[in-house]
Amino acid sequence: MHKVHSPTFGTEVRWQAAHVPIPPELEVTLAQGHILLRNTASESLWLRGWTPAGRNAFRALNRTIDPGEDHRLIREIGQAGVRVWYSPPDSPEVRLLRADWTEHDQSRTLH
């Protein structure tokens, strides 16, 4: 019997080797006080965790979003980017979204 290791939730996911899909499978829209993630892939995606860019503050998630569905993250004052770890459903593969912006952006969609 062959055992497949699947990362758990929490910081273990953060340190797994991650694939960065091109084009991205998540769209990021900036708004006052929050970040809106939209699944632009053709399959559901399992959100595993996220952190503001440049911070050592991993926040675990356990949320599946279907194609076209949105999920909100808190946007901190002065936050200049986000890292989101996610997987296809029922897959041990970890994927990573990196999105960065400058502070003067008020509301913007990043691809």
N, C-alpha and C positions, 0 to 999 in steps of 0.2 A: 504494500500500500504506500503510495506517494503522498507525503504531507506537504501542503502549500502553506508557507508562512504569510499571514496577512497582518499588516500593522494594526495596532489597536488605536483607539481614540487617544487623544492627548499628545503629549510631546513626542512620543515614539513616532507618530506619523510625520512630524516635522523633520526628523532626522533621517527618514528613508530617502533613498534615491528617488527623485521625482522627474517625471517627463513634463516638458513645457510644450503643449500643443500649439501648432501654428496652422491656421489662424486660431486665436483663443476660442474656447468653448463657453466662456462666461463674459458677459458685457458688464462694465462697471459704469454706473451713472452716479455722479456726485450731486448731493443736495444738502441743504442746510441741516446739519445734525445727523445725517445718515448717508450711507453708501448703499445703493441698490444693485444687487447682482442679478443678472438675467441669464438663464440658461439658453444659449444660442445653438447648442448641440442638437443632434437628431435623436439623442437618447437621454434618459434620466441621468442625473449626476448626484452623487452622494457627497455632500459637503462634510469634510472631516474636521477642519479647523482653520483659523485665520489669525493674523497678527498685523498690527499697523507696521508699515515699513520702518526699518531702523530701530525697532523695539524688540526687546526680549520678553514678549508678553503673549505667548500662545494662548488662544482661546478655542477650546474644543467645541465642535459642532457635531450633531448627529441628525442631519436633515437631508432628505432627498428632494430635489427639485426637478420637476418634469420639464420637457422642452417648452420654452416660452414662459415658464414660471419665474417669479422674482423672489428674492430673499433680501431682507434689510440687515445691514450691519451698522453698528454705532460708529459715527465719524467723530473723532476727537478734534478739539481745537488744535490747529497747527499740524495735523496729520497730513503727510505728503505722499502717502502711498499705502498699499495693502498687499498682503500675500495671502492667498487662499489655497489650501490643500483640499483636493477632492479626488474621487474615484468614480469609474463607471460602476453601475450596480453589480454586486456579486463578483467583484474583481479585486485582487490584491494590489493592482497597479495604483500608484499614487501619482497624481498630476498636480501641477502647480500653476497658478495664475499670479503674475507679478504686474501690478499696475501702479504707476507713479504719476504725480501731478505737481503743479506749483501752487502755492497758497492763494494767488490772486484769482484762480479759477473759482467761480461761484457755483455754476451748475453746468455739468459737461458730461458727455458720454464718451467713454474710452473703449476702444476695441483692441 
